[in-house]
Amino acid sequence: MLIFKTQKELRGYLEQFSTQIIGFVPTMGALHQGHLSLIENAKQTADIVVCSIFVNPTQFNDSKDFEKYPITHDQDIDLLEKKGCDVLYLPESVEDVYQNEKKISVDLGNIANVMEGANRPGHFNGVVQVVSVLFDIVKPNKAFFGLKDFQQYCIIKRMVHELKLDIDIVGCSIVREESGLAMSSRNMLLTETEKDEALILIQTLNYLQENCKQGDVKHWLENGMALLKTQSQPEYLTIARADTLETVEFLEKNTEYRAFVVAHVGNVRLIDNIEIFV
């Protein structure tokens, strides 16, 4: 695996692959099997797979959250090499990433104003900013994102559509630990006891998936919230249309929905979601 510390060197190297399919996996590091599954997916359809590791300060609305984000570069490099990643962009500075930044204006619609957009002001502005810059540097044909951050996946798809970028945004299934806990870089900040407590997120989602049928969902959400409160400090629990992320109170047949949860376990903010079948 080749490692590039500057975008100039990376751009120069990738020029030779302009007629081939470049698959791209942008990450913030602290890699786990969820990230590695994105590499595996990319390798199935791309001629060359590029990964980036960059903890982007502009998408953290809490500076303390940014400061405590785990940095595990040596381990990350080892994992990527074992998975057969071809290229890693590990920028030497924030300035290297943003040196050629083009100010963009993207109408993200209502999907940027709900859930994470409402609870983390400015977060998606930072996401769109850095992903557009990384897309400009790597110029991928395909980019791979995990569906644990389903709203982010929707935001990136909308950005690509609005900017008319010829990039296929591929959503990849959530990877879970044997316990059911959604894999996340933040999990390493949990104690063993907190990892057990964090299972309440998937238990609550499973409860909604099993019980929410056609009709009013208020009762089920109230029960789910009560369950969630037994082991965590909930931030929100909601059911929304999968296409528009519009929160719903009534489920109709032949419509795809997802249940979304965010809760704090100890000092760690965790996020998860699941499909709802009607």
N, C-alpha and C positions, 0 to 999 in steps of 0.2 A: 504494500500500500504506500502510495506517495503522499507525503504531507506537505502542504503549502501554508506558509505563514502570512503571505501577502496576496491580495487579490490580483495584482499585476502578474505575478508568477503563475497563479492558477489560471487566469484568463489565457495567458500565452500557451500553457500546456493544453487546455481544452480546445483550442482552435483546431487541432488536428482531428477532433471528433465531430466536426460540424455536420458531417453527413451521416452520423450514426445516432442511435438513440441514447441520450443521456438521462439517466435516472437520478433523482436528487432527493436526499433525506435531510432536511434541516433539523437540527436538534440544539438543545442547550447543554448537552453533556449529561454526566451522571447516568450513563447508559444502562439500560436493563433489557430484559428479553422483549419487552414491547418495542423498543427502538430497533432491536436486532431483527424482529419480525418484519419491520419496514425495509431493512436491508435485504432480507430474504425475498420479499415481494418484488423489490426493485431488480434484483438479479435475475428474476424469471423473465422479465420483459425488456430489459435495457442492455445495451452493449457495454456501457461503462457506468458504474455506480459511484456517485459523489455524495459524501456526507459532510455536513458542517457542524462544528461545535462552537457556539457563540452564545454566551449569556447576555442577552440583550437588555440593557438597562431601561430602555424607553417603554418596555411593556410591563414594568413593575410600578404599580401606583403606590407601593409601600417600600421605601428604601431599605427597611430592615429585612423584608422578604428577599430582596435582591442580595443583600449582604450575606445572608445565611444559605443561599442556594449552594448545594454541594458541588465542589470542583474535584473531579477524579480523572484527570487527563490521561495519566499513565494506564490506568485500568481501562478507560474508554478505548484507547489506541489498541490495546491488546485484544479487546473484544471485537473491534472492527476488523482487525487483521485476521482473526480466526473465522469471521463470517465471510471473508473474501471481498470486503469493500475495496474499491480500486483507488479512490482519492479521498483525502480528508482536507478540508479547509479549516484550519485552526488559527484564526487571525491573531496577529501579535498585539493588536490594540483595537479599541472601539473605532478609532479614527481610520484605521485601514478599511473597515467595513463601509463606513459612511463617506469616504472621501469623494466618491462620484455620485453621491445621492441626488436623485432628481425628485423635487417636490411633486407629489401626486395628489390628485383630488379624486376620491372614489365615493360614489353614492352607495353606501352599504345597506341602506334601507333599515327597516325595523329590526332586522336580525342582530344589529350591533347595539341595540338599545335595551334588550331584554337580558335577563339572567346575568351572565358575566359582565355584559355591557353596563347594566344598571348597578351592579355591585362593585365593579372595579373600573371606575372612571378613567378613560384614557388608555385602557389596556389594549383594546383592539386597534386603536390608532397606532400604537407601538408595534403590534403584530404585523399590520398591513405595511407599515414603513419598512421594517427589517426584512420581511419576506419579499417585498418588491425589489429591494436592493440585492438580496441574495439571488433572486431569479435573474436579475440583470447581470450579475457576476458569472453565474454558472451557466445560464441559458439552457435550462433543461427542457427535455421533451415531455417528461413525466415527473411529477413530484408526489411523494408519498407521506400521508399524514394519518396518525392513529385516531380512531373514532372515540377514544376516551374523551378527547377534547372536541366533541361533536360540533359545538358552536363555532370553534375556531376553524374547523374543516369547512363549514358552511360559509364563513367569512372569506376564506381564501378562495373558494370557488366563485363567490360573488366578485371578489377583486379581479380575478383572472378574466371573468366575463366582461366586467366594466372596462378593463384596460385593453380588452381584445388581445390577450396574450395567447399564443398557440402552445399552451401547456395543459396536459391532461392531469387533473388533480385526482389522485387515487386514494380513496378512504380504505383503511385497513382495520380489521376487526380488533376489538379490545383484547389484550392479552392479560390473563389473570394468574395470580399465584394459586397454588393448589387449594388454598383456603377460600378462594373466590375474590379476594381483594384485588382490585384493579392495579396493575403494575404502574408505578409512578416513581420518579426520582425522589419525590418527597417522602416515600415510604422509609428511606434509610434514616430519616430524622425521627421516626417513631421508635419508642421502646417496644420490647416484646409484648408487654401488657397492652400498650396502645395499639399494636397491630391486631390484637384480639378484639379490642374495643372497636376498631375501625371496620370490622366485618359487619357492623350494623348498617353500613351504607348499602352493601350488596344485599343484605337480608331485607332491608326496606324496599329496595328496587324489585327484588324477587317477589315480595308480597304484593306490590302493585301490579307486576306483570301477571301474577296468578289470579288476582281478584278483579282488576279493572276490566269491565266488559262494557258493552254498549250502554250508554246512559250517563247519568250524573256521576262525576268523579269526586265531588267534594268530600263525601263520607270516607272514601278510600284514602284520600290525601290527608285527612285529619287523623285517621288511624296510623298512616305511615309516618306522619310527623311525631305522633306520640311514641311510636316505636323508636324512631331516630333519636329522640331526646333521652332515651334510657342509657345511651352509651356515648353520646356526642353532643356538641353544641351546634345545632343546625343553622345554616345560613339561608338556605331555601330548598324546597322540594316542590316540584311542579311537573305537570304533564303538558306537552306542547306538540303541535304538528311538526313532523320531521322535515317538511319542505319549507315552511315559513317561520318556524320556531314560535308561532303564535300560541300563547297559553290558552288552554281550553278548559271548559267546565263540563263539557258533554262530549262523549265519544260517539262517533258514527262509523258504520261499517265501511269497508273498502277505503279507509284512510290510514296512512302510516303515522303513528305517534311514537314519542319517546318520553320516558320519565327521566328527569334530571335532578341530581342531588348534589349539594355542596354542604359540607359540615366540617367543623373543627374537632380534631381529636388531640388532646393536649394543646400544643402550640402549632399544630400542623393543619393546614387547610387542604382538604381532600375533595376530589371531584369524581363523579361517576355518572353513568346513564345506562339505560337499557331500552330495548324495543318494547312497545306495547301492541299486542295483537288483538284486534277486535273481530 
